[in-house]
Amino acid sequence: KGNKPTLVFMSGSATVAPVYDFKSLYDVLSHEYRIAVVEKAGYGYSEIYEEERDIDTLLSEVRQSLSLAGESGPYVLFPHSMSGLEAVYWAQQYPKEITAIIGLDMAVPESYEYFDFVAGNQMMSTGRAAVWLGLHRIPGFYALDTASLTEQEIRQQKLLMYRNAVNIDYVLEGKAVYSNAMEVKSGEILSLPILMFVSDGQDFGEYWLPCQMKFAAQHGAQMIRLNCGHYVHHTQFEYIAEESLKFLSALQ
């Protein structure tokens, strides 16, 4: 709005309905900033299609989607989880397009050097089998935030979960994530403002917080630790909005 940058929300892996997942947070921020929510292939209302999920393809699709929607930047990126890789890569490749990054417990490249891919692949296989059996219709199968949704939006979110749960695009992203992380890690150190909201790390393991702290130190980022799980924008959205607005106002 005005000359302010557009805030672009980028969802974590396997988020079935990003436009609803982030709503509690962006509703607060939308009073002062223009909002864009990216829904990649297999996410939200986007089509499911079996394509390569290398980091260049992912970034190209995001930038093209925003362009086709009439957005031209500059952008402040709000990545959650795995999309932290895309956000950092975007800032590395096209620094003039990105004003700042505000991470929502975003993944950093080094975290994938410690990630248990065997367990992750087993979980993905189990999840696909559960979907085939229809078990994803059981309440609680997915982390769905309904706090700020209307009854119609809750219904839409549920329908998108039925359609998108553990689809092939999520599987292909999982297979490509390590090489994507190493590609991002080999890139330049960022020089733009970064604010990182970081969870307690218990959803991942002991490696999560040290990796976040190391990344913050390397890239000169401000880090705020939260006493909550990975979906920080579900449980701490009011505090995140408050601190984000302070951070953004300092950029003007």
Secondary structure, DSSP 4 states (H G I P E B T S, - for coil): -TTPPEEEEE--TT-S-HHHHTHHHHHHHTTTS-EEEE--TTSTTSPP------HHHHHHHHHHHHHHTT----EEEEEBTTHHHHHHHHHHH-GGGEEEEEEES---GGGGGT--HHHHHHHHHHHHHHHHTTGGGSTTSS----TT--HHHHHHHHHHHHHHTT-HHHHHHHHHHHHHHHHHHTSPPP-S-EEEEE--STTT-TTHHHHHHHHHHHHT-EEEE-SS-S-HHHHSHHHHHHHHHHHHHTT-
